[in-house]
Amino acid sequence: MKQVREGPYYPTLRVVHKYPFILPTMRVDAGAIKFVLSGANIMCPGLTHKNVVEELKANPVPENTPVTILAEGKEHALAIGHTQMSSQDIVEVNKGIGVSVVQTLNDGLWKTPNLVD
């Protein structure tokens, strides 16, 4: 079994907000936002809604890749995760977990105070 500390390494949401280009992005539909913010993994139907599927097809992401999760109609990240399957498989299969969530807004890491000003 692979240990978590063996990688991959993820930037925090604070870093992603400063440097949004650091990771590939995936967008969830509006109905999935509350579940993602509560820490749930993202199911494929939340990534293949008609309003967000074209962006997923235009920017393919391979399996097991760290990604930034954006909400439909928003420009700032709400979570960081890693893909459980490629974006092509997410669109074709459209069931199961598409992205495992690692960090969300307002979780313990987000609420950690700044150590340096």
C-alpha positions as CSV (number, residue, x, y, z in Angstrom):
1,M,0.0,0.0,0.0
2,K,1.3,3.4,-0.9
3,Q,1.9,5.9,1.9
4,V,0.4,9.4,1.7
5,R,3.7,11.0,2.4
6,E,5.2,9.4,-0.8
7,G,3.3,11.9,-3.0
8,P,2.0,13.4,-5.0
9,Y,2.5,16.9,-3.4
10,Y,-0.3,19.4,-3.6
11,P,-0.3,23.2,-3.2
12,T,-2.7,24.6,-0.7
13,L,-5.7,26.6,-1.8
14,R,-4.0,29.8,-0.6
15,V,-1.2,29.1,-3.1
16,V,-3.7,28.2,-5.8
17,H,-5.5,31.5,-5.2
18,K,-2.3,33.4,-5.7
19,Y,-1.1,31.3,-8.7
20,P,-4.3,29.9,-10.4
21,F,-2.3,28.5,-13.4
22,I,-0.2,26.1,-11.2
23,L,-2.6,23.1,-11.7
24,P,-5.0,22.0,-14.4
25,T,-8.6,22.9,-13.6
26,M,-11.9,21.1,-13.6
27,R,-15.3,22.7,-13.0
28,V,-18.3,21.4,-11.1
29,D,-21.9,22.3,-11.7
30,A,-23.8,24.4,-9.2
31,G,-25.6,21.5,-7.6
32,A,-22.3,19.9,-6.5
33,I,-20.8,22.9,-4.7
34,K,-22.3,22.3,-1.3
35,F,-21.2,18.7,-1.3
36,V,-17.6,19.6,-2.4
37,L,-17.4,22.2,0.3
38,S,-18.4,19.6,2.9
39,G,-15.4,17.5,1.8
40,A,-17.2,14.9,-0.4
41,N,-15.4,13.4,-3.4
42,I,-16.7,14.6,-6.8
43,M,-18.8,12.2,-8.7
44,C,-18.6,12.1,-12.5
45,P,-22.2,13.5,-13.1
46,G,-21.1,16.7,-11.2
47,L,-18.3,17.2,-13.7
48,T,-20.3,16.4,-16.9
49,H,-23.2,18.8,-16.5
50,K,-24.2,20.4,-19.8
51,N,-22.8,23.8,-18.7
52,V,-19.3,22.5,-17.8
53,V,-18.7,19.4,-20.0
54,E,-17.4,21.5,-23.0
55,E,-14.6,22.9,-20.8
56,L,-13.7,19.4,-19.6
57,K,-13.5,18.1,-23.2
58,A,-11.4,21.2,-24.3
59,N,-8.9,20.7,-21.5
60,P,-8.2,17.0,-21.1
61,V,-6.6,15.8,-17.8
62,P,-5.0,12.4,-17.3
63,E,-5.8,10.0,-14.5
64,N,-4.1,10.6,-11.1
65,T,-3.4,14.2,-11.7
66,P,-3.7,16.9,-9.0
67,V,-6.3,19.4,-10.1
68,T,-7.9,22.7,-9.0
69,I,-11.7,22.5,-8.6
70,L,-13.7,25.5,-9.7
71,A,-17.4,26.1,-9.3
72,E,-19.7,26.8,-12.3
73,G,-19.7,30.5,-13.0
74,K,-16.9,31.3,-10.5
75,E,-13.2,32.1,-11.0
76,H,-11.6,31.1,-7.7
77,A,-10.9,27.6,-6.6
78,L,-13.1,25.9,-4.0
79,A,-11.1,22.7,-3.7
80,I,-8.0,20.7,-4.7
81,G,-8.1,17.1,-5.5
82,H,-6.7,14.4,-7.8
83,T,-8.4,12.7,-10.7
84,Q,-9.5,9.0,-10.2
85,M,-9.9,8.7,-14.0
86,S,-9.0,10.7,-17.1
87,S,-11.3,13.5,-18.2
88,Q,-12.1,11.4,-21.3
89,D,-13.2,8.5,-19.1
90,I,-15.2,10.9,-16.9
91,V,-17.2,12.0,-19.9
92,E,-17.6,8.5,-21.4
93,V,-18.4,6.5,-18.2
94,N,-20.2,9.2,-16.3
95,K,-20.5,7.3,-13.1
96,G,-18.4,6.8,-10.0
97,I,-15.9,9.0,-8.3
98,G,-14.2,11.4,-10.8
99,V,-12.0,13.4,-8.4
100,S,-10.9,12.7,-4.8
101,V,-11.0,15.9,-2.8
102,V,-7.9,16.7,-0.8
103,Q,-8.6,20.2,0.5
104,T,-11.6,22.6,0.5
105,L,-12.4,26.1,1.5
106,N,-13.0,26.5,5.2
107,D,-11.4,23.2,6.2
108,G,-8.7,22.9,8.9
109,L,-5.8,23.7,6.6
110,W,-7.7,26.8,5.2
111,K,-8.3,28.1,8.7
112,T,-4.7,27.8,9.8
113,P,-3.4,31.2,10.7
114,N,-0.7,32.8,8.6
115,L,2.8,32.2,10.1
116,V,4.4,35.0,8.1
117,D,2.9,38.3,7.1
